[in-house]
């Protein structure tokens, strides 16, 4: 078991099998030393986290959703290379399902960002975008990542 997967296990997280795309795209793609994931949604252990921040779900539920999106991003990355080959988390970008009036998207994305740093430490510090939108199929969020890997 890799160091990163051991850390995930300590945190009570089991990486799922590679998530199936819900449209015509691939879950992750490598370009040189970068791996880009597609937007991953918060489906974990058979449960879908759905709803709009500011209407159906709380800020804490939205943070949980963005965290679970990262879990699925890591599963997508693992499909291309071992997680221990990650040299740096470059970026974490999030689309938070929220009402037009809601302004807590950055707070919701802290669920994802805090988790990345909790797993990867300093090499997990990253750039980030947090945007409020209407996410397809009413998922609570969609998050995608860019990581730099060693050869």
Secondary structure, DSSP 8 states (H G I E B T S, - for coil): --HHHHHHHHTT----S----SSSS-SEEEETTEEEE--EE-EETTEE-B--BTTTB-HHHHHHHHHHHHHHHHHHHHTTS-GGGEEEEEEEEEEEEB-TT---HHHHHHHHHHHHHHHHGGGG--EEEEEEE--GGGBSEEEEEEEEE--
